């Protein structure tokens, strides 16, 4: 979402050259969040363009409606929001059967305990540090404390292998702090690698160094 939208193919290739591990894709439906971004056809185009695994973040009210129009690829991660009033049993099983990780994303106002009914179904937890929907949103005050809280909550339930992803206003400086709190996946947006007036060749090494603890 933060790339040069008129040159996405070149950006995708360049990110791979720079050693980015996953490509984070925000899919929005203008219902769950007030914005529209990429859809199934774009995911298919990305799969055709690169072998990089995708970190697909569905900010939608009906995940299956979106997913029936594209295929996951082994190594991808697909996350949906824990705030959806539903069971995730079948969705998790379907994603994992394809050799992918299944994740649950948590909005800033949602307590970590909302994950409790879904223990055993998720491989990652994405903590939204901003109100989702738009690039460049301001980090919610005090939200980074939720990273340590989530790591403690997961470990206390034997979920040591579940990875914590942080998304929204993740600068290199903040990423370093959250790495120390137990975060392992860092979404590099406008605060992280797409810094105004700076090149990706400068920002990506700086960002990677910050999270290499």
FIKE-596132 format. One record per residue: residue in three letters; x negated, y negated, z negated of N, C-alpha, C in turn. Coordinates in steps of 0.02 Angstrom, whole numbers, plus 32768, in hexadecimal, padded with zeros to 4 digits. Layout:
! residues N
NODE   rest     nx     ny     nz    cax    cay    caz     cx     cy     cz
NODE    ALA      X      Y      Z      X      Y      Z      X      Y      Z
...
***
This chain:
! residues 213
NODE   rest     nx     ny     nz    cax    cay    caz     cx     cy     cz
NODE    UNK   7FD7   803C   8000   8000   8000   8000   7FD5   7FC1   8000
NODE    UNK   7F98   7FC6   7FE7   7F6C   7F8B   7FE3   7F3D   7F87   801F
NODE    UNK   7F3E   7FB9   804A   7F12   7FBA   8084   7F28   7F86   80B7
NODE    UNK   7EFF   7F7E   80EB   7F11   7F54   8124   7F46   7F7A   814D
NODE    UNK   7F84   7F66   8148   7FBB   7F8C   8166   7FB8   7F8E   81B2
NODE    UNK   7F94   7F5F   81D0   7F8D   7F5F   8219   7F52   7F8A   8230
NODE    UNK   7F2B   7FA3   8200   7EF1   7FCC   8211   7EEB   8007   81E1
NODE    UNK   7F22   8028   81D4   7F23   805C   81A1   7EF6   8097   81B2
NODE    UNK   7EF7   80AB   81F1   7ECE   80E4   8205   7E84   80D8   81F6
NODE    UNK   7E6C   809D   8208   7E26   808C   81FC   7E18   8089   81B1
NODE    UNK   7E48   806E   818B   7E3F   806A   8142   7E3B   80AF   8123
NODE    UNK   7E66   80DC   813A   7E66   8121   8120   7E22   8142   812D
NODE    UNK   7E08   8139   8169   7DC6   8156   8179   7D90   8137   814E
NODE    UNK   7D93   80F6   8144   7D60   80D3   811D   7D61   80E8   80D4
NODE    UNK   7D9D   80F1   80B8   7DA2   8106   8073   7D82   814A   8069
NODE    UNK   7D8B   8177   8099   7D6B   81B8   8094   7D1F   81B1   8096
NODE    UNK   7D06   8186   80C3   7CBE   817B   80C8   7CA1   8161   8087
NODE    UNK   7CC9   813A   8063   7CB2   811B   8025   7CBA   814A   7FE8
NODE    UNK   7CD2   8186   7FF4   7CD5   81B8   7FBE   7D12   81B6   7F92
NODE    UNK   7D48   8196   7FA9   7D86   8197   7F82   7DA0   81DF   7F7F
NODE    UNK   7DB6   81F4   7F45   7DC9   823A   7F3C   7E0F   824B   7F58
NODE    UNK   7E40   8222   7F47   7E85   822B   7F5F   7E9D   81EA   7F7D
NODE    UNK   7ECE   81EF   7FAA   7EEF   81B4   7FC5   7F34   81AF   7FA5
NODE    UNK   7F3F   8179   7F80   7F7D   816F   7F5B   7FB2   8150   7F89
NODE    UNK   7FEB   8170   7F8F   8020   815A   7FBC   805F   814A   7F93
NODE    UNK   8075   810C   7F95   80B2   80F7   7F72   80EE   80FC   7FA1
NODE    UNK   811D   8126   7F8E   815B   812E   7FB4   8194   8111   7F8B
NODE    UNK   81B5   80DE   7FA5   81EB   80BB   7F81   822B   80BA   7FAB
NODE    UNK   8263   80B6   7F89   82A3   80BB   7FAD   82D1   807E   7FA6
NODE    UNK   82B9   8049   7F85   82E1   800D   7F78   831D   801B   7F4B
NODE    UNK   831C   8054   7F29   8350   8065   7EF8   8330   806F   7EB3
NODE    UNK   8302   809E   7EB0   82E0   80AA   7E70   82B3   806E   7E5E
NODE    UNK   8295   8052   7E91   826E   8013   7E8A   8285   7FE4   7EC1
NODE    UNK   827D   7FA2   7EB7   8298   7F72   7EE7   8269   7F64   7F22
NODE    UNK   8253   7F99   7F44   8227   7F8E   7F7D   822A   7FCB   7FAA
NODE    UNK   8216   7FC3   7FE8   820E   7FF9   8018   81C6   7FFB   802F
NODE    UNK   81A8   8036   8030   8164   803B   8048   8160   8073   807C
NODE    UNK   8136   80A5   806F   812A   80DA   809F   815E   8113   8097
NODE    UNK   8165   813A   80CD   8194   8171   80CB   8176   81B1   80E5
NODE    UNK   819F   81E4   80F0   8186   8226   8105   815D   8224   8145
NODE    UNK   8171   81FC   8176   814C   81FB   81B5   8105   81E1   81AA
NODE    UNK   80FD   81B2   817C   80BB   8198   816E   808F   81CD   814D
NODE    UNK   80AD   81F4   8120   8088   822A   80FF   8071   825D   8133
NODE    UNK   809C   826E   8162   8089   829D   8197   8051   8280   81C1
NODE    UNK   8053   823F   81CE   801F   821F   81F6   7FDD   821F   81D0
NODE    UNK   7FDF   8216   818F   7FA2   8218   8166   7F84   825E   8166
NODE    UNK   7FAE   8291   8161   7F95   82D5   8162   7F73   82E4   81A6
NODE    UNK   7F8E   82C7   81DB   7F70   82D1   821D   7F2F   82AB   8225
NODE    UNK   7F27   8275   81FF   7EED   8249   8207   7EB1   8260   81DE
NODE    UNK   7EBE   827C   81A3   7E87   8289   8174   7E91   82CB   814E
NODE    UNK   7E59   82E6   8138   7E5C   8322   810E   7E5E   8310   80C4
NODE    UNK   7E5A   82CF   80B5   7E5C   82B8   806F   7E9E   82CE   804F
NODE    UNK   7E9C   82E8   8011   7EDB   82F7   7FEF   7F01   82B7   7FDE
NODE    UNK   7F43   82BC   7FDF   7F6E   8283   7FD1   7F8A   8287   7F8A
NODE    UNK   7F8D   824E   7F6A   7FAD   8247   7F29   7FEE   8221   7F36
NODE    UNK   8024   8246   7F3E   8064   822B   7F56   8090   8219   7F1A
NODE    UNK   809F   81DA   7F13   80C6   81C1   7EDB   810B   81AE   7EF4
NODE    UNK   813D   81D8   7EE4   8181   81CC   7EFA   81A7   81A1   7EC7
NODE    UNK   81B2   8162   7ED8   81DB   8136   7EAF   821F   8132   7ED0
NODE    UNK   8243   816B   7ECC   8283   8173   7EEF   82B5   8196   7EC1
NODE    UNK   82F4   818D   7ED0   8329   81AD   7EA8   8336   81F5   7EBD
NODE    UNK   8324   8207   7EFB   8331   824A   7F14   82F2   8266   7F34
NODE    UNK   82C5   8284   7F0D   8286   829D   7F29   828F   82D0   7F60
NODE    UNK   82BF   82FE   7F58   82C8   8332   7F8A   82DB   8316   7FCE
NODE    UNK   8302   82E0   7FCE   8316   82C1   800D   82DA   82A9   8035
NODE    UNK   82A8   8290   8011   826A   827A   8032   823F   82B6   8045
NODE    UNK   8238   82E6   8017   820A   831D   8021   821F   834D   8058
NODE    UNK   825F   8351   8067   8275   837F   809B   825E   8369   80E0
NODE    UNK   8242   832D   80E5   822E   8313   8126   81E2   8314   8131
NODE    UNK   81BD   8330   8102   8175   8339   810D   815E   8375   80E5
NODE    UNK   8123   838F   80F7   8106   83C7   80D3   80C9   83B0   80AB
NODE    UNK   80C5   83C9   806E   8089   83BD   8046   8050   83E6   8062
NODE    UNK   8014   83D2   8053   7FD8   83F7   8067   7FB3   840C   8028
NODE    UNK   7F97   8447   8029   7F73   8461   7FEF   7F40   842D   7FD7
NODE    UNK   7F42   841F   7F95   7F15   83EE   7F78   7F35   83AB   7F6B
NODE    UNK   7F71   83A0   7F89   7F95   8362   7F7C   7FB1   8362   7F35
NODE    UNK   7FC3   8328   7F1E   7FE7   8320   7EDE   8027   82F9   7EEC
NODE    UNK   805F   8310   7ED2   809E   82ED   7EDB   80BB   82DD   7E96
NODE    UNK   80CB   829D   7E8C   80E7   8287   7E4C   812B   8267   7E55
NODE    UNK   8158   8276   7E27   819A   8256   7E25   81A3   8238   7DDF
NODE    UNK   81D6   8211   7DD6   81DD   81ED   7D97   8206   8214   7D63
NODE    UNK   81EB   8215   7D26   820B   8238   7CEF   824E   8218   7CDD
NODE    UNK   8259   81D9   7CF1   8297   81B6   7CE2   82D3   81D1   7D09
NODE    UNK   82C7   81F9   7D3C   82FF   8215   7D62   8326   8245   7D36
NODE    UNK   8368   823F   7D33   8391   8269   7D07   839D   82AF   7D25
NODE    UNK   836B   82DA   7D1F   836F   831B   7D41   833B   834B   7D24
NODE    UNK   8341   8389   7D39   830E   83BB   7D2B   82DB   83BB   7D63
NODE    UNK   829C   83CB   7D51   8267   83CD   7D83   824E   8414   7D90
NODE    UNK   8272   8446   7D76   8259   848B   7D7C   824F   84A1   7DC4
NODE    UNK   8282   849A   7DED   827D   84B1   7E32   824C   8487   7E5B
NODE    UNK   824C   8447   7E4F   821F   841B   7E74   81D6   842A   7E64
NODE    UNK   81C8   8432   7E24   8184   8444   7E0E   816E   8486   7E2D
NODE    UNK   8199   84B8   7E2A   8188   84F9   7E45   817A   84F6   7E90
NODE    UNK   81A2   84CF   7EB4   8199   84C8   7EFC   8157   84A7   7F0D
NODE    UNK   8146   8471   7EE9   8107   844D   7EF6   80CB   8479   7EE6
NODE    UNK   80CD   849A   7EAD   8095   84C4   7E99   808C   8500   7EC6
NODE    UNK   80C3   851B   7EE1   80BF   8554   7F0E   809A   8543   7F4E
NODE    UNK   8096   8503   7F5D   8073   84EC   7F9A   8029   84DB   7F8C
NODE    UNK   8012   84ED   7F50   7FCC   84E0   7F3F   7FBF   8498   7F2D
NODE    UNK   7FF2   8476   7F13   7FEC   8430   7F02   7FF9   8425   7EB8
NODE    UNK   7FE5   83EA   7EA0   7FF5   83D7   7E5B   8038   83B4   7E5A
NODE    UNK   805C   83C0   7E23   809B   839C   7E18   8092   836D   7DDD
NODE    UNK   80A5   832E   7DE6   809D   82FD   7DB1   80DD   82D9   7D9F
NODE    UNK   80DC   82BE   7D63   8113   8293   7D4D   80F7   824E   7D3F
NODE    UNK   8119   821B   7D5A   8106   81D6   7D4F   8132   81B8   7D19
NODE    UNK   8115   818A   7CF2   8137   816E   7CB8   8134   8122   7CBC
NODE    UNK   816E   8102   7CBE   8171   80B9   7CC0   815A   809B   7C7D
NODE    UNK   8146   805B   7C7D   812B   803C   7C40   8159   8041   7C03
NODE    UNK   819A   803A   7C0D   81C8   803A   7BD4   81DA   8080   7BBB
NODE    UNK   81C8   80B3   7BE3   81DB   80F7   7BD2   81A9   8115   7BA1
NODE    UNK   81C0   8130   7B68   8191   814D   7B38   8175   8190   7B51
NODE    UNK   813A   81A0   7B39   8118   81DD   7B4D   8143   821B   7B3D
NODE    UNK   816A   8217   7B07   8192   8250   7AF2   81C6   8263   7B26
NODE    UNK   81D2   8239   7B58   8201   824A   7B8D   81E8   8286   7BB6
NODE    UNK   81A7   8295   7BB0   818B   82CF   7BD3   819B   8311   7BB1
NODE    UNK   81AF   830F   7B73   81B8   834B   7B4A   81E3   8381   7B6B
NODE    UNK   821E   8370   7B87   8248   83A5   7BA4   8229   83C6   7BE1
NODE    UNK   81F3   83AA   7BFB   81D7   83C3   7C3A   8192   83E1   7C31
NODE    UNK   8180   83F0   7BF3   813F   840F   7BE6   8139   8451   7C0C
NODE    UNK   80FE   8459   7C2B   80F2   8495   7C52   8100   848C   7C9D
NODE    UNK   811F   8454   7CAE   8131   8449   7CF4   8102   841A   7D19
NODE    UNK   80DB   83F3   7CF5   80B3   83BF   7D16   8068   83C9   7D0B
NODE    UNK   8042   83B5   7D3F   7FF9   83BA   7D3D   7FD8   8376   7D32
NODE    UNK   7FFC   8341   7D42   7FE3   82FD   7D37   801A   82D2   7D19
NODE    UNK   8004   829E   7CF6   8032   826B   7CDC   8018   8228   7CF5
NODE    UNK   8042   8205   7D1B   802F   81C3   7D34   804E   818E   7D07
NODE    UNK   8024   8168   7CE6   803B   8132   7CBC   803E   80F2   7CE4
NODE    UNK   807A   80D7   7CEE   8081   8097   7D10   806F   8060   7CDE
NODE    UNK   803E   8038   7CF1   8027   8002   7CC6   8047   7FBF   7CD9
NODE    UNK   806D   7FC1   7D0F   8092   7F86   7D26   80DA   7F9D   7D34
NODE    UNK   8107   7F6D   7D3E   814A   7F7E   7D54   8145   7F8F   7D9E
NODE    UNK   8156   7FCD   7DB1   8147   7FE5   7DF5   8171   7FC3   7E2B
NODE    UNK   8154   7FC2   7E67   8178   7FA8   7EA1   814D   7F7D   7ECF
NODE    UNK   811D   7F59   7EB3   80F7   7F2A   7EDC   80AD   7F2C   7ECA
NODE    UNK   8083   7F22   7EFD   803B   7F1C   7EF2   802C   7EDA   7ED0
NODE    UNK   7FFA   7EDA   7EA6   7FE5   7E9C   7E85   800C   7E89   7E47
NODE    UNK   8036   7EB7   7E2E   805D   7EA8   7DF2   8030   7EA1   7DB5
NODE    UNK   8047   7E7A   7D85   8020   7E6E   7D49   8027   7EA8   7D17
NODE    UNK   7FEF   7EBB   7CF8   7FF1   7EF1   7CC8   801B   7EDE   7C8B
NODE    UNK   8043   7F0D   7C75   806C   7F03   7C39   803F   7EFC   7BFD
NODE    UNK   804B   7ECB   7BD4   8020   7EBE   7B9B   801F   7EF9   7B6A
NODE    UNK   7FE4   7F0E   7B56   7FDC   7F43   7B26   7FE5   7F89   7B41
NODE    UNK   7FF2   7F90   7B82   8005   7FD1   7B9E   7FCA   8003   7B9F
NODE    UNK   7F8C   7FEB   7B9F   7F54   801A   7BA2   7F51   8047   7B64
NODE    UNK   7F6D   8031   7B2D   7F6F   805B   7AF1   7F95   809C   7AFE
NODE    UNK   7FC1   809A   7B30   7FE9   80D5   7B40   7FBE   810D   7B5C
NODE    UNK   7F85   80FD   7B78   7F59   8130   7B93   7F40   815E   7B5C
NODE    UNK   7F25   8140   7B27   7F0C   8168   7AEF   7F46   818E   7ACD
NODE    UNK   7F7F   816D   7AC8   7FBA   818C   7AAA   7FCF   81CA   7AD2
NODE    UNK   7FCD   81C4   7B14   7FE1   81FC   7B3F   7FB0   8235   7B3B
NODE    UNK   7F6F   8225   7B3B   7F3C   8259   7B36   7F44   8280   7AF4
NODE    UNK   7F51   825C   7ABF   7F5A   827C   7A7E   7F99   82A7   7A7F
NODE    UNK   7FCE   828E   7A9C   800D   82B3   7AA0   8005   82F3   7AC8
NODE    UNK   7FE3   82EE   7B01   7FD8   8329   7B2B   7FAD   835D   7B08
NODE    UNK   7F75   8347   7AEB   7F47   8375   7ACB   7F68   8397   7A8F
NODE    UNK   7F93   8373   7A6B   7FB4   8390   7A31   7FE5   83C7   7A44
NODE    UNK   7FF8   83CA   7A83   8026   83FD   7A9C   8002   8431   7AC7
NODE    UNK   7FC0   8430   7AC4   7F9A   8461   7AEA   7F95   8453   7B34
NODE    UNK   7FA4   8415   7B48   7FA4   8403   7B8F   7F63   83DF   7BA1
NODE    UNK   7F2B   83FD   7B8C   7EEA   83DD   7B97   7ED8   83D7   7BE0
NODE    UNK   7EF3   8404   7C0A   7EE2   8403   7C51   7F0C   83D1   7C79
NODE    UNK   7F40   83B6   7C5B   7F69   8384   7C7E   7F41   8343   7C85
NODE    UNK   7F3D   832A   7CC2   7F16   82EF   7CD0   7F41   82B0   7CCB
NODE    UNK   7F24   827B   7CAF   7F46   823B   7CAA   7F2E   820D   7CE2
NODE    UNK   7F5E   81F4   7D08   7F51   81C3   7D3C   7F6A   817F   7D25
NODE    UNK   7F45   814A   7D34   7F5B   8107   7D22   7F64   80DF   7D62
NODE    UNK   7F9C   80BA   7D65   7FB0   809A   7DA3   7FCB   8054   7D95
NODE    UNK   7FAA   8022   7DB2   7FC3   7FDD   7DAC   7F92   7FAF   7D8A
NODE    UNK   7F76   7F80   7DAE   7F48   7F4E   7D94   7F0B   7F6E   7D72
NODE    UNK   7EF2   7FA3   7D91   7EB8   7FC8   7D75   7E78   7FAA   7D91
NODE    UNK   7E5B   7F7B   7D6E   7E1A   7F5F   7D81   7DE3   7F8E   7D6B
NODE    UNK   7DA7   7F82   7D83   7D6E   7FAC   7D6F   7D64   7FA9   7D24
NODE    UNK   7D6B   7F6D   7D08   7D61   7F64   7CC0   7D96   7F8A   7C98
NODE    UNK   7DD4   7F85   7CAD   7E0A   7FA9   7C8B   7E04   7FF4   7C96
NODE    UNK   7DEF   8008   7CD1   7DE6   804F   7CDF   7DB2   806E   7CB0
NODE    UNK   7D7C   804A   7CA3   7D48   8063   7C76   7D65   806E   7C30
NODE    UNK   7D8E   803F   7C18   7DAD   8046   7BD6   7DDC   8082   7BD5
NODE    UNK   7E04   8089   7C09   7E36   80BF   7C0A   7E16   8103   7C15
NODE    UNK   7DDC   8105   7C37   7DB8   8144   7C3D   7DA3   815D   7BF7
NODE    UNK   7D8F   812E   7BCD   7D7D   813F   7B89   7DB8   8155   7B5F
NODE    UNK   7DF4   8142   7B74   7E31   8155   7B51   7E4D   8198   7B69
NODE    UNK   7E31   81B2   7BA1   7E48   81F3   7BB9   7E68   81F3   7BFD
NODE    UNK   7E69   81BB   7C20   7E83   81BA   7C64   7E50   81DA   7C93
NODE    UNK   7E68   81FC   7CC7   7E3B   821F   7CF4   7E46   820E   7D3E
NODE    UNK   7E80   81F2   7D4E   7E90   81DE   7D93   7EA0   8194   7D92
NODE    UNK   7E81   816F   7DBF   7E87   8126   7DBF   7E9D   810E   7E04
NODE    UNK   7ED7   80EE   7E06   7EF1   80D4   7E45   7ED2   808F   7E51
NODE    UNK   7EAA   808A   7E85   7E86   804C   7E93   7EAD   801F   7EC3
NODE    UNK   7ED0   7FEE   7EA7   7EF7   7FC0   7ED0   7ED6   7F7C   7ED7
NODE    UNK   7EFF   7F47   7ED3   7EE4   7F03   7EDE   7EB6   7EED   7EA5
NODE    UNK   7EBE   7F0A   7E6A   7E92   7EF8   7E32   7E53   7F23   7E31
NODE    UNK   7E55   7F5C   7E54   7E1E   7F8B   7E51   7DEF   7F88   7E8C
NODE    UNK   7E05   7F9E   7EC7   7DD8   7FA0   7F00   7DEB   7F6F   7F37
NODE    UNK   7E2B   7F5C   7F3A   7E40   7F2C   7F6C   7E3E   7EE5   7F4F
NODE    UNK   7E03   7ED0   7F3D   7DF9   7E8F   7F1D   7DF4   7E59   7F53
NODE    UNK   7E18   7E23   7F49   7E18   7DEC   7F7A   7DD2   7DD0   7F83
NODE    UNK   7DBD   7DCB   7FC2   7D7C   7DAE   7FD1   7D42   7DDE   7FC7
NODE    UNK   7D50   7E1E   7FB7   7D1B   7E4F   7FAB   7D23   7E8A   7FDB
NODE    UNK   7CEB   7EA9   7FEB   7CEB   7EE3   8018   7CF3   7F24   7FF1
NODE    UNK   7D13   7F54   8012   7D1A   7F97   7FF3   7CD6   7FB7   7FE7
NODE    UNK   7CA5   7FA5   800F   7C62   7FC1   8005   7C43   7FA9   7FC4
NODE    UNK   7C5D   7F72   7FA9   7C45   7F58   7F68   7C72   7F70   7F30
NODE    UNK   7CB4   7F6D   7F3A   7CE2   7F7B   7F03   7CE8   7FC5   7EF2
NODE    UNK   7CE4   7FF0   7F23   7CEC   8038   7F15   7CB2   8053   7EEA
NODE    UNK   7C73   8045   7EFA   7C3D   805C   7ECE   7C42   8040   7E87
NODE    UNK   7C56   8001   7E82   7C5E   7FE2   7E40   7C95   8005   7E19
NODE    UNK   7CCC   8014   7E3B   7D05   8035   7E1A   7CF1   807C   7E05
NODE    UNK   7CCF   80A0   7E31   7CBB   80E5   7E21   7C8A   80E6   7DE6
NODE    UNK   7C5C   80B7   7DE5   7C2C   80B4   7DAE   7C50   80A8   7D6B
NODE    UNK   7C85   807F   7D6D   7CAA   806F   7D30   7CCC   80AC   7D12
NODE    UNK   7CE2   80DA   7D3B   7D08   8114   7D22   7CDC   8151   7D19
NODE    UNK   7C9C   814C   7D27   7C6F   8186   7D1F   7C52   8187   7CDA
NODE    UNK   7C7B   819E   7CAA   7C62   81A0   7C65   7C4E   81E7   7C53
***
